[in-house]
Amino acid sequence: MSELPAGTAVDAAALPLAHAPLPASDVVSGAPTAATIALGEVRGVEVGVWEMTPGTACDTEADEVFVVLSGRARIAFLDPALPTIEVGPGSLVRLAEGMRTEWTVTETLRKIYVA
């Protein structure tokens, strides 16, 4: 699926995703994989589904808001230094461009993002 056609619906929790290993330079522990599917754009803003399997990895964030559909993770904010958060189904999170984070996924995490 390259884009969700207007006037249609899908089960975001059941969309098949093609996983790939994360870059070795980002992996802190385990062997996490990730997958993304962009569902489309709304006024130039991308909306999609992202998923990561258990493990720990670092990332430099995009400017985004996301809602967790399933799974659990701990997100540590390395730069800027902010309190670590725990996320699970229903969590709504705002990230800013350039933040450095460390994601520890304990249960495969799937989110809908707007970025």
Phi and psi in degrees as a GROMACS rama.xvg file:
@    title "Ramachandran Plot"
@    xaxis  label "Phi"
@    yaxis  label "Psi"
@TYPE xy
-96.5594  -29.4609  SER-2
-156.525  142.62  GLU-3
-80.6639  115.726  LEU-4
-63.2391  143.843  PRO-5
-57.6936  141.207  ALA-6
81.1475  12.8827  GLY-7
-120.367  166.458  THR-8
-135.111  147.173  ALA-9
-136.133  160.188  VAL-10
-89.2483  100.781  ASP-11
-60.4096  -29.0575  ALA-12
-73.5237  -19.0853  ALA-13
-110.903  0.151268  ALA-14
-58.6866  130.815  LEU-15
-71.4873  135.684  PRO-16
-125.704  142.738  LEU-17
-95.5499  107.243  ALA-18
-81.5737  150.993  HIS-19
-140.312  150.523  ALA-20
-61.0826  147.043  PRO-21
-74.2598  154.969  LEU-22
-56.2548  135.353  PRO-23
-55.3488  -32.4608  ALA-24
-67.8636  -18.5303  SER-25
-94.5647  -20.193  ASP-26
-79.696  127.663  VAL-27
-95.8249  -42.7417  VAL-28
-155.465  155.538  SER-29
78.1738  -162.488  GLY-30
-136.17  59.9857  ALA-31
-67.0536  148.045  PRO-32
-120.168  161.955  THR-33
-142.016  158.913  ALA-34
-148.101  148.251  ALA-35
-138.656  142.958  THR-36
-136.221  121.342  ILE-37
-82.1596  126.516  ALA-38
-89.7607  -18.9824  LEU-39
153.049  -177.005  GLY-40
-121.947  143.888  GLU-41
-123.35  109.799  VAL-42
51.4213  42.6858  ARG-43
83.8913  3.34266  GLY-44
-106.81  126.518  VAL-45
-78.8594  139.06  GLU-46
-123.057  132.625  VAL-47
-162.343  -173.867  GLY-48
-120.684  135.432  VAL-49
-130.06  145.51  TRP-50
-143.431  144.285  GLU-51
-136.986  137.33  MET-52
-84.8867  167.456  THR-53
-55.8204  143.517  PRO-54
145.389  -178.546  GLY-55
-125.73  132.687  THR-56
-147.872  151.515  ALA-57
-96.577  155.508  CYS-58
-151.782  153.536  ASP-59
-106.84  120.175  THR-60
-80.4452  154.416  GLU-61
-93.0511  166.913  ALA-62
-74.3528  111.544  ASP-63
-154.644  161.736  GLU-64
-123.967  138.597  VAL-65
-140.771  157.286  PHE-66
-122.744  129.077  VAL-67
-78.7928  126.845  VAL-68
-87.7042  -42.9541  LEU-69
-156.027  159.329  SER-70
93.6539  -179.473  GLY-71
-144.226  145.657  ARG-72
-156.859  161.014  ALA-73
-115.583  130.221  ARG-74
-114.875  115.691  ILE-75
-96.7881  133.999  ALA-76
-97.3345  109.773  PHE-77
-84.9208  -39.446  LEU-78
-153.238  111.009  ASP-79
-74.0402  155.602  PRO-80
-71.6168  113.507  ALA-81
-132.015  163.489  LEU-82
-60.4487  142.397  PRO-83
-67.0392  142.998  THR-84
-119.333  151.481  ILE-85
-106.263  132.308  GLU-86
-124.887  150.281  VAL-87
-157.447  -173.459  GLY-88
-49.839  127.205  PRO-89
93.753  -13.1305  GLY-90
-63.9686  136.246  SER-91
-115.357  124.46  LEU-92
-131.555  142.883  VAL-93
-115.153  125.839  ARG-94
-116.177  150.866  LEU-95
-112.757  146.315  ALA-96
-49.1056  129.548  GLU-97
91.4683  -11.4412  GLY-98
-58.8777  140.979  MET-99
-101.942  124.465  ARG-100
-127.593  161.384  THR-101
-127.718  117.283  GLU-102
-99.0388  122.577  TRP-103
-111.369  102.858  THR-104
-92.8864  122.003  VAL-105
-101.641  -19.7244  THR-106
-144.593  125.035  GLU-107
-35.7853  122.353  THR-108
-102.096  128.755  LEU-109
-124.506  130.97  ARG-110
-134.829  155.215  LYS-111
-100.307  127.03  ILE-112
-116.913  153.912  TYR-113
-127.71  113.884  VAL-114
